[in-house]
Amino acid sequence: MREETDGPTAPTDWRYLLTTRGTVGLALAVAVLSIATAFFNIGTGAVTAQGAPYVPDAVQEAAGFTGALTGFVIVASVLALRRGLRAGWWATLLLMPLTAAQGFLQSSPYSAPLIALSLLAIPVLLLTRERFDASLSLATTQLAAGAALVAVQAYGTLGSYHLREHFDGIDTILDAFYFTLITSSTVGYGDITPNSASTQGLLFTMSVLVLGVASFGIAIGALVGPAIQARISKTLGKMTDSQLQTLDDHILVLGHGDLTESIIDELADAGTPFAVVSRDLDVGESLSLDESVPVLSANPSDEAPLERARIDRALAIVVATDDDATDALAILTARELRPEARIVAAATDRENVKKLKRAGADSVISPSQLGGHLLVKSALDGDSTAIVDRILRDE
C-alpha cells in the first residue's frame, strides 16, 4: 500500500491556493480599474501627473487616454490566461508594470487601488507560472487571416501617405493609418477623401476598400470558425481544446457506468469542477446535450486523452465503469500519470476490491456490498450510519 505524506509544504500550499481562477480574476480586476480610471479622467479632465517635474508633458497628457487602451488589451490577455496560454501569461506580466505606471501618472480616486492591484498581480503571476504552460497553436487559416489583415493595413497606410498630395486631409503617417482603417472597415467618416480630379487617388481608395473589406471578412471568419467548431464538438459529445485548457483542481471521472449519473449529480450539486472521459460516443453526446456535462470521448485507459483532460492538474480521480478489468487499466494509467492524486474506484464484483487497490486505487467501494449492508441495517433498526462508516473506512 502506498505511504501517504503528511501534506504539502508551505510554498506548495500557497501555489495551490493561488489557482488559475484567482490569477485570472486579479488580472481582470486590474483591467476594469484601468478602464474605469481612464474614463473618469477623460470625463472630468482631471489628468494630472503626480511626478510632473520628472515626466514629459506629452506623457502626462496621454496618461488618461492610454489607460483605457491598456485595460482592453489586458482583457484580451485575460482571455488567453483563461485558456492557460503561456503567451497570455507573458502579455499580462508585461502589462502590469505599464498599468501601475499609468496609475501613478493619473490623479483620481481609482489610482491607488489600480497601482496596488497591478503590483500585487506581478508576484501572483510569477507564483502561478507553471499553471499557464499551454502553447498558442494557430491554424493555417488563422495565420493567413492575420497576415492578410496586417498586410492590407500596411499597404493602405504606406500607399496613402506616399500619395498624400492626392488626398485632402492626409499630412502625417497617423492620418494615413486613420484613413486606411476607417476605409477598410467601411466606416468612412468623410473627413479624408481623395481629390476628385486625381485618378490615382480614386483608384487607390477603391483598392483599399475592396482589399480591406475582404481582409476583415477573412479575419472574422477565422474567429467565428473555431466557435462553430466548438459547437459541433459539443454536439458530438466532445470537449474543445479551450475547455480542456481551463480544467484545474477538478475531479476526473473515468468511464461511464450505472453509478456515473449519481456521481455527476453529486459533483454538480457541490459545485465542483469535473470532466468525464468515456469511450462511448452515444453516452458522451447524451451527457453533453441533455445535461451540459463536459465530456471527452476517448478510452479512459489511454494516456493521451487523460493528458488532454489535464490529469496533471486533477484534484482527484473517480473510476466507475461496469467492468472491473477496464477499471484496473484506467487506475494503472491514472496512477502513472498522476502519482499524488487520490483515486477512488467502484468494484462491480466484491471479489475485485483488493485487486483494484493493488492496481493503485486509494479507496475501493463495492456498491453491491454497501447496498446489501444498508438494506439489512435499515430493515433491522433503521440506522445505517455505522455501516456506512465501516464500508467507507480504509481497512
C-alpha positions as MATLAB code, in Angstrom:
seq = 'MREETDGPTAPTDWRYLLTTRGTVGLALAVAVLSIATAFFNIGTGAVTAQGAPYVPDAVQEAAGFTGALTGFVIVASVLALRRGLRAGWWATLLLMPLTAAQGFLQSSPYSAPLIALSLLAIPVLLLTRERFDASLSLATTQLAAGAALVAVQAYGTLGSYHLREHFDGIDTILDAFYFTLITSSTVGYGDITPNSASTQGLLFTMSVLVLGVASFGIAIGALVGPAIQARISKTLGKMTDSQLQTLDDHILVLGHGDLTESIIDELADAGTPFAVVSRDLDVGESLSLDESVPVLSANPSDEAPLERARIDRALAIVVATDDDATDALAILTARELRPEARIVAAATDRENVKKLKRAGADSVISPSQLGGHLLVKSALDGDSTAIVDRILRDE';
ca = [
       0.000    0.000    0.000;
       1.274    3.487   -0.818;
       2.537    5.613    2.006;
       0.752    8.881    2.482;
       2.670   12.027    3.250;
       1.665   14.428    5.990;
       0.884   17.122    3.464;
       2.494   19.619    1.149;
       4.965   22.193    2.290;
       4.033   25.809    2.850;
       5.224   27.082   -0.564;
       3.259   24.329   -2.263;
       0.173   25.317   -0.264;
       0.458   28.894   -1.483;
       0.876   27.813   -5.081;
      -2.068   25.502   -4.690;
      -4.283   28.270   -3.293;
      -3.281   30.754   -5.980;
      -5.107   28.869   -8.690;
      -5.794   29.793  -12.271;
      -9.129   31.365  -11.394;
      -7.608   33.628   -8.759;
      -4.912   34.849  -11.121;
      -7.375   35.429  -13.940;
      -9.756   37.266  -11.604;
      -6.984   39.527  -10.313;
      -5.838   40.394  -13.837;
      -9.427   41.118  -14.856;
      -9.849   43.426  -11.853;
      -6.756   45.368  -12.952;
      -8.207   45.689  -16.460;
     -11.536   47.008  -15.146;
      -9.814   49.518  -12.853;
      -7.552   50.690  -15.673;
     -10.532   51.336  -17.945;
     -12.567   52.965  -15.156;
      -9.684   55.252  -14.169;
      -9.141   56.326  -17.763;
     -12.845   57.029  -18.359;
     -13.048   59.026  -15.132;
     -10.080   61.171  -16.109;
     -11.283   61.644  -19.678;
     -14.766   62.615  -18.491;
     -13.612   65.046  -15.805;
     -10.433   66.259  -17.455;
      -8.556   65.535  -14.225;
      -5.469   64.063  -15.813;
      -2.522   65.283  -13.784;
       0.800   63.680  -13.060;
       1.973   63.146   -9.524;
       5.562   63.090  -10.771;
       5.104   66.088  -13.064;
       8.650   67.512  -12.747;
      10.129   64.245  -13.982;
       7.628   63.295  -16.699;
       7.423   64.878  -20.185;
       4.277   66.877  -20.886;
       3.282   64.589  -23.757;
       3.345   61.575  -21.444;
       1.281   63.398  -18.836;
      -1.389   64.326  -21.365;
      -1.558   60.806  -22.789;
      -1.767   59.029  -19.412;
      -5.538   59.147  -19.116;
      -6.158   58.096  -22.705;
      -3.702   55.197  -22.917;
      -5.064   53.682  -19.706;
      -8.298   52.632  -21.403;
      -6.418   51.056  -24.295;
      -4.157   49.169  -21.892;
      -7.197   47.944  -19.976;
      -8.804   46.498  -23.096;
      -5.512   44.843  -24.073;
      -5.363   43.248  -20.613;
      -8.894   41.916  -21.141;
      -7.606   40.159  -24.262;
      -4.655   38.747  -22.314;
      -7.053   37.574  -19.584;
      -8.948   35.549  -22.188;
      -5.643   33.923  -23.122;
      -4.899   33.317  -19.429;
      -8.255   31.609  -19.033;
      -7.166   29.122  -21.689;
      -3.912   28.511  -19.829;
      -1.779   30.003  -22.611;
       1.824   30.899  -21.839;
       1.574   33.779  -24.333;
      -1.271   35.241  -22.267;
       0.826   34.893  -19.123;
       3.734   36.796  -20.669;
       1.448   39.514  -22.055;
      -0.270   40.027  -18.697;
       3.025   40.061  -16.809;
       4.481   42.714  -19.123;
       1.339   44.861  -18.988;
       1.127   45.011  -15.178;
       4.105   47.397  -14.680;
       2.752   49.577  -17.501;
      -0.657   49.747  -15.820;
       0.940   50.632  -12.483;
       2.916   53.431  -14.161;
      -0.220   54.775  -15.832;
      -1.984   54.738  -12.485;
       0.883   56.721  -10.959;
       0.659   59.320  -13.725;
      -3.077   59.790  -13.153;
      -4.631   61.560  -10.197;
      -8.047   60.099   -9.424;
      -9.814   58.138   -6.666;
      -9.056   54.930   -8.583;
      -5.301   55.459   -8.924;
      -4.299   53.931   -5.577;
      -6.179   50.605   -5.955;
      -5.061   50.388   -9.599;
      -1.408   50.713   -8.605;
      -1.796   48.297   -5.679;
      -3.548   45.569   -7.676;
      -1.131   45.935  -10.598;
       1.880   45.470   -8.330;
       0.178   42.614   -6.468;
      -0.556   40.817   -9.731;
       3.150   40.579  -10.617;
       4.198   38.152   -7.810;
       0.917   36.264   -8.182;
       1.658   35.694  -11.864;
       5.194   34.571  -11.054;
       3.946   32.097   -8.432;
       1.390   30.576  -10.799;
       3.631   30.476  -13.856;
       3.542   26.688  -14.174;
      -0.245   26.726  -14.470;
      -0.071   28.602  -17.771;
       2.016   26.291  -19.907;
      -0.160   25.785  -22.979;
       1.382   26.823  -26.268;
      -0.503   29.031  -28.695;
      -1.322   26.962  -31.746;
      -2.941   28.798  -34.643;
      -4.471   27.139  -37.661;
      -3.189   27.962  -41.130;
      -6.362   29.905  -41.910;
      -5.962   31.988  -38.759;
      -2.350   32.809  -39.602;
      -3.339   33.679  -43.161;
      -6.197   35.875  -41.946;
      -3.934   37.756  -39.559;
      -1.236   38.206  -42.181;
      -3.776   39.448  -44.743;
      -5.243   41.970  -42.311;
      -1.824   43.352  -41.351;
      -0.653   43.435  -44.968;
      -3.711   45.373  -46.155;
      -3.391   47.904  -43.337;
       0.293   48.380  -44.155;
      -0.482   48.695  -47.870;
      -3.164   51.310  -47.256;
      -1.124   53.290  -44.739;
       2.108   53.453  -46.726;
       0.320   53.926  -50.040;
      -1.943   56.750  -48.901;
       0.961   58.511  -47.204;
       3.008   58.244  -50.389;
       0.047   59.637  -52.378;
      -0.873   62.229  -49.728;
      -0.800   65.003  -52.336;
      -3.787   63.295  -53.981;
      -5.840   63.371  -50.749;
      -7.469   66.093  -48.700;
      -6.567   65.656  -45.027;
      -3.529   63.345  -45.084;
      -0.448   65.092  -43.707;
       1.140   62.517  -41.379;
       1.572   58.752  -41.236;
      -1.070   58.691  -38.484;
      -3.533   60.377  -40.843;
      -2.737   57.715  -43.440;
      -3.358   54.880  -40.977;
      -6.592   56.507  -39.819;
      -7.794   56.785  -43.418;
      -6.919   53.142  -44.119;
      -8.653   51.861  -41.001;
     -11.946   53.716  -41.470;
     -11.991   52.895  -45.188;
     -11.274   49.163  -44.874;
     -13.780   48.846  -42.020;
     -16.408   50.683  -44.164;
     -16.918   53.393  -41.518;
     -15.836   56.260  -43.782;
     -16.485   59.493  -41.880;
     -15.742   61.537  -44.993;
     -13.190   63.805  -43.331;
     -10.379   62.393  -45.524;
     -11.178   61.916  -49.202;
      -9.242   61.586  -52.468;
      -9.155   64.579  -54.761;
     -11.973   64.252  -57.260;
      -9.596   65.212  -60.061;
      -6.982   62.608  -59.070;
      -7.333   59.291  -60.871;
      -4.542   57.781  -58.764;
      -6.265   58.761  -55.533;
      -9.618   57.358  -56.635;
      -8.168   54.048  -57.856;
      -6.058   53.637  -54.730;
      -9.049   54.318  -52.465;
     -11.114   51.694  -54.296;
      -8.311   49.136  -53.915;
      -8.067   49.827  -50.173;
     -11.835   49.484  -49.830;
     -12.014   46.139  -51.665;
      -8.935   44.604  -50.038;
      -9.833   45.974  -46.611;
     -13.358   44.576  -46.614;
     -12.031   41.206  -47.804;
      -9.318   41.071  -45.126;
     -11.761   41.983  -42.357;
     -14.179   39.342  -43.627;
     -11.468   36.683  -43.619;
     -10.386   37.692  -40.114;
     -13.946   37.498  -38.772;
     -14.392   34.112  -40.428;
     -11.221   32.833  -38.803;
     -12.544   33.915  -35.407;
     -16.095   32.611  -35.879;
     -14.909   29.326  -37.385;
     -13.440   27.942  -34.141;
     -16.635   28.913  -32.293;
     -18.709   26.930  -34.789;
     -16.298   24.028  -34.470;
     -16.645   24.177  -30.695;
     -20.427   23.999  -31.024;
     -20.184   20.971  -33.302;
     -17.750   19.302  -30.901;
     -20.184   19.852  -28.051;
     -22.993   18.355  -30.133;
     -20.849   15.271  -30.721;
     -20.133   14.981  -27.009;
     -16.544   16.208  -27.175;
     -14.712   18.850  -25.185;
     -12.891   21.527  -27.137;
      -9.219   22.303  -26.578;
     -10.108   25.648  -24.982;
     -12.373   23.885  -22.470;
      -9.693   21.327  -21.690;
      -7.098   24.036  -21.091;
      -9.234   25.656  -18.368;
      -9.538   22.474  -16.283;
      -7.821   22.975  -12.935;
      -8.257   21.341   -9.494;
     -11.053   19.274  -10.995;
     -12.433   15.781  -10.462;
     -11.731   13.450  -13.360;
     -14.394   10.775  -13.876;
     -13.053    7.877  -15.938;
     -15.556    5.706  -17.762;
     -19.326    5.559  -17.701;
     -21.494    3.091  -15.851;
     -24.568    2.782  -13.671;
     -23.001    4.991  -10.995;
     -21.865    7.779  -13.314;
     -25.177    9.645  -13.306;
     -25.203    9.780   -9.499;
     -21.552   10.852   -9.428;
     -22.245   13.661  -11.898;
     -25.267   14.842   -9.898;
     -23.248   14.926   -6.666;
     -20.368   16.848   -8.248;
     -22.729   19.309   -9.917;
     -24.640   19.926   -6.667;
     -21.364   20.509   -4.819;
     -20.216   22.999   -7.456;
     -17.010   21.035   -8.021;
     -15.434   21.315  -11.487;
     -15.210   17.954  -13.216;
     -14.858   16.243  -16.565;
     -15.866   12.816  -17.838;
     -13.731   10.614  -20.084;
     -15.849    7.933  -21.764;
     -15.214    5.790  -24.821;
     -18.951    5.548  -25.576;
     -19.785    8.231  -28.180;
     -23.536    7.922  -27.602;
     -23.082    8.452  -23.878;
     -20.855   11.463  -24.497;
     -23.380   13.047  -26.834;
     -26.223   12.401  -24.405;
     -24.407   13.887  -21.412;
     -23.180   16.895  -23.371;
     -26.573   17.737  -24.870;
     -29.012   16.804  -22.120;
     -27.005   17.808  -19.056;
     -24.247   20.087  -20.421;
     -21.640   17.803  -18.888;
     -18.041   18.307  -20.083;
     -17.194   15.032  -21.828;
     -14.103   13.823  -23.653;
     -14.967   10.877  -25.888;
     -11.935    8.590  -25.654;
     -10.619    5.444  -23.994;
     -10.115    6.269  -20.277;
      -7.225    3.799  -20.043;
      -5.162    5.573  -22.732;
      -2.568    8.143  -21.726;
      -3.260   10.716  -24.466;
      -6.897   11.534  -23.543;
      -6.045   11.688  -19.841;
      -3.269   14.162  -20.574;
      -5.698   16.215  -22.686;
      -8.141   16.170  -19.758;
      -5.360   17.747  -17.657;
      -4.900   14.826  -15.294;
      -1.733   16.593  -14.124;
      -3.992   19.225  -12.528;
      -6.738   16.897  -11.299;
      -7.604   17.068   -7.608;
      -8.969   13.513   -7.525;
      -9.909   10.718   -9.915;
     -13.067    8.601   -9.833;
     -13.108    5.311  -11.768;
     -16.571    3.795  -12.084;
     -17.381    1.721  -15.146;
     -19.320   -1.549  -15.177;
     -16.193   -3.585  -15.943;
     -13.538   -4.156  -13.276;
     -10.874   -5.057  -15.851;
     -11.383   -1.711  -17.581;
     -11.292   -0.009  -14.194;
      -7.962   -1.664  -13.378;
      -6.373   -0.459  -16.623;
      -7.701    3.062  -16.076;
      -6.362    3.072  -12.498;
      -2.917    1.910  -13.622;
      -2.730    4.620  -16.277;
      -4.026    7.342  -13.954;
      -1.611    6.372  -11.174;
       1.323    6.505  -13.565;
       0.363    9.941  -14.902;
      -0.733   11.448  -11.578;
       1.018    9.621   -8.689;
      -0.049   12.085   -5.980;
      -3.764   12.249   -6.828;
      -6.374   10.394   -4.797;
      -8.021    7.652   -6.852;
     -11.397    6.217   -5.852;
     -12.926    3.251   -7.675;
     -16.144    1.249   -7.625;
     -15.871   -2.534   -7.875;
     -18.643   -4.314   -9.729;
     -17.674   -7.634   -8.097;
     -16.755   -7.516   -4.426;
     -14.011  -10.089   -5.046;
     -12.108   -7.491   -7.088;
     -11.858   -4.866   -4.343;
      -8.337   -5.907   -3.317;
      -7.241   -6.230   -6.937;
      -8.271   -2.672   -7.729;
      -6.423   -1.483   -4.631;
      -3.306   -3.292   -5.807;
      -3.718   -1.571   -9.180;
      -3.262    1.764   -7.412;
      -6.639    2.904   -6.080;
      -6.602    4.627   -2.692;
     -10.149    3.569   -1.895;
     -12.403    0.950   -3.487;
     -16.119    0.677   -2.770;
     -18.335   -2.237   -3.710;
     -21.828   -0.838   -4.388;
     -23.430   -4.285   -4.082;
     -21.803   -4.909   -0.702;
     -22.673   -1.437    0.531;
     -26.254   -1.750   -0.679;
     -26.727   -5.127    0.992;
     -25.470   -3.928    4.364;
     -27.600   -0.793    4.196;
     -30.746   -2.735    3.342;
     -30.271   -5.186    6.216;
     -29.368   -2.474    8.709;
     -32.314   -0.326    7.700;
     -34.663   -3.308    7.947;
     -33.465   -4.188   11.459;
     -33.237   -0.844   13.238;
     -33.410    1.897   10.617;
     -29.909    3.190   11.453;
     -27.379    2.781    8.646;
     -24.760    5.315    9.797;
     -22.408    2.781   11.386;
     -22.491    0.550    8.319;
     -21.646    3.440    6.009;
     -18.708    4.433    8.211;
     -17.378    0.876    8.254;
     -17.676    0.387    4.498;
     -16.017    3.698    3.647;
     -13.179    3.224    6.155;
      -9.904    2.054    4.612;
      -9.043   -1.258    6.161;
];
